Amino acid sequence: MPGKVDGRVALVTGGGSGIGRATSLKFASEGARVVVADIVPQAGEDTAKIIRDAGGEALSTHVDVTDEASVGSMVEFVVSEYGRLDCAHNNAGILGPVAEFTEYSREDYDRVINVNVTGVWLCMQAELRQMLVQDPPDGGHSIVNTASVAGLVGSPTIPAYSVSKHAVVGMTNSAARSYGARGIRVNSVCPSLIDTPLAQPLYENTESETRMRLRQAIGRFGKVEDVAATVVWLSSPDAAFITGVPMRVDGGSLA
Ligand SMILES: NC(=O)c1ccc[n+]([C@@H]2O[C@H](COP(=O)([O-])OP(=O)(O)OC[C@H]3O[C@@H](n4cnc5c(N)ncnc54)[C@H](O)[C@@H]3O)[C@@H](O)[C@H]2O)c1
């Protein structure tokens, strides 16, 4: 049986770890050729090798999503290797310090905004330019940005992160409205707490871990595979009429 994204070319940023690695693996297991991009080249290559060892098709490339030239080279690499770009998952992101609003330094604020907002913006620009000169595949081209539940509601302990993820939802929706009629769907996923290196500072002790877990209606933290399955489904023809949706993958925590 063909996979959900059979024969498509998928690009994942931040694919060397956590959610990005899981999405890369899921894209590959559903039939896509995958380019794994990360600021840590070895991490990206490790993900690509896992895919190749399992019989899939994948390459890795270095990217710093805050650097426009580096983002341009990443998309050029995808097109030079695989001829086109059908699905993009703009996922690279950082948490920044866990600190109250008034305690946040300007430097930390700028760093979070630079990676999480400007990084996604630059990736979307380069990807959209490429997609606009291609014929869309069945169900349209797809861009999925990783936002967060912190992009839908306020977050007292990670305020700059919350600002950044609200911006991701906003730029996703703007692009969805601009490009829907031209065969490009743009959605975001909004995970709650997912067990990855990024989330470790949020549950530094058993008490906060228990509190965070109880906030999920489903009673457990999310898994990277929960997010990966959603991203790949949103990228597939099954989601052909879905664009501009900030999709919660949050175990019901905001229900
Ligand atoms: N883990 C969670 O609880 C959670 C919840 C909601 C949203 N998210 C979001 O999911 C995304 C992935 O996070 P994760 O939890 O898998 O974290 P992670 O730290 O495991 O992975 C993040 C990856 O992004 C890469 N990266 C960081 N800065 C980069 C840059 N400038 N250019 C290119 N790559 C860069 C890192 O090297 C790493 O491989 C992030 O956008 C994060 O904000 C995570």
The ligand as an SDF file (V2000), in Angstrom:
LIG
                    3D

 44 48  0  0  0  0  0  0  0  0999 V2000
    9.2390   19.7010   23.5720 N   0  0  0  0  0  0  0  0  0  0  0  0
    8.1380   20.3780   23.8210 C   0  0  0  0  0  0  0  0  0  0  0  0
    7.5310   20.2710   24.8860 O   0  0  0  0  0  0  0  0  0  0  0  0
    7.5860   21.3190   22.7770 C   0  0  0  0  0  0  0  0  0  0  0  0
    6.2700   21.7630   22.9340 C   0  0  0  0  0  0  0  0  0  0  0  0
    5.7490   22.6480   21.9880 C   0  0  0  0  0  0  0  0  0  0  0  0
    6.5120   23.0510   20.9190 C   0  0  0  0  0  0  0  0  0  0  0  0
    7.7960   22.5920   20.7950 N   0  0  0  0  0  0  0  0  0  0  0  0
    8.5720   23.0760   19.6480 C   0  0  0  0  0  0  0  0  0  0  0  0
    8.9900   21.9560   18.8920 O   0  0  0  0  0  0  0  0  0  0  0  0
   10.1460   22.2960   18.1330 C   0  0  0  0  0  0  0  0  0  0  0  0
   11.1820   21.2020   18.3010 C   0  0  0  0  0  0  0  0  0  0  0  0
   11.5630   21.1540   19.6460 O   0  0  0  0  0  0  0  0  0  0  0  0
   12.0280   19.8140   20.3910 P   0  0  0  0  0  0  0  0  0  0  0  0
   11.2510   19.7540   21.6500 O   0  0  0  0  0  0  0  0  0  0  0  0
   12.0420   18.6910   19.4690 O   0  0  0  0  0  0  0  0  0  0  0  0
   13.5080   20.3060   20.8070 O   0  0  0  0  0  0  0  0  0  0  0  0
   14.9610   19.7110   20.5630 P   0  0  0  0  0  0  0  0  0  0  0  0
   15.8580   20.6180   21.3250 O   0  0  0  0  0  0  0  0  0  0  0  0
   14.9660   18.2570   20.8200 O   0  0  0  0  0  0  0  0  0  0  0  0
   15.1720   19.9300   18.9790 O   0  0  0  0  0  0  0  0  0  0  0  0
   15.3620   21.2040   18.4220 C   0  0  0  0  0  0  0  0  0  0  0  0
   16.3050   21.0610   17.2250 C   0  0  0  0  0  0  0  0  0  0  0  0
   16.4350   22.3480   16.5960 O   0  0  0  0  0  0  0  0  0  0  0  0
   17.7990   22.5550   16.2730 C   0  0  0  0  0  0  0  0  0  0  0  0
   18.0730   23.9890   16.1890 N   0  0  0  0  0  0  0  0  0  0  0  0
   18.1140   24.8840   17.1990 C   0  0  0  0  0  0  0  0  0  0  0  0
   18.4330   26.1010   16.7250 N   0  0  0  0  0  0  0  0  0  0  0  0
   18.5790   25.9890   15.3890 C   0  0  0  0  0  0  0  0  0  0  0  0
   18.9130   26.8890   14.3460 C   0  0  0  0  0  0  0  0  0  0  0  0
   19.1860   28.1860   14.5980 N   0  0  0  0  0  0  0  0  0  0  0  0
   18.9600   26.4310   13.0790 N   0  0  0  0  0  0  0  0  0  0  0  0
   18.7180   25.1220   12.8050 C   0  0  0  0  0  0  0  0  0  0  0  0
   18.4130   24.2000   13.7640 N   0  0  0  0  0  0  0  0  0  0  0  0
   18.3480   24.6380   15.0380 C   0  0  0  0  0  0  0  0  0  0  0  0
   18.5630   21.8750   17.3920 C   0  0  0  0  0  0  0  0  0  0  0  0
   19.9070   21.5920   17.0440 O   0  0  0  0  0  0  0  0  0  0  0  0
   17.7250   20.6230   17.6310 C   0  0  0  0  0  0  0  0  0  0  0  0
   18.1500   19.5530   16.8090 O   0  0  0  0  0  0  0  0  0  0  0  0
   10.5790   23.6810   18.6370 C   0  0  0  0  0  0  0  0  0  0  0  0
   10.1400   24.6590   17.7310 O   0  0  0  0  0  0  0  0  0  0  0  0
    9.8570   23.8200   19.9500 C   0  0  0  0  0  0  0  0  0  0  0  0
    9.6230   25.1550   20.3020 O   0  0  0  0  0  0  0  0  0  0  0  0
    8.3470   21.7390   21.6900 C   0  0  0  0  0  0  0  0  0  0  0  0
  1  2  1  0
  2  3  2  0
  2  4  1  0
  4  5  1  0
  4 44  2  0
  5  6  2  0
  6  7  1  0
  7  8  2  0
  8  9  1  0
  8 44  1  0
  9 10  1  0
  9 42  1  0
 10 11  1  0
 11 12  1  0
 11 40  1  0
 12 13  1  0
 13 14  1  0
 14 15  2  0
 14 16  1  0
 14 17  1  0
 17 18  1  0
 18 19  2  0
 18 20  1  0
 18 21  1  0
 21 22  1  0
 22 23  1  0
 23 24  1  0
 23 38  1  0
 24 25  1  0
 25 26  1  0
 25 36  1  0
 26 27  1  0
 26 35  1  0
 27 28  2  0
 28 29  1  0
 29 30  1  0
 29 35  2  0
 30 31  1  0
 30 32  2  0
 32 33  1  0
 33 34  2  0
 34 35  1  0
 36 37  1  0
 36 38  1  0
 38 39  1  0
 40 41  1  0
 40 42  1  0
 42 43  1  0
M  CHG  2   8   1  16  -1
M  END
$$$$
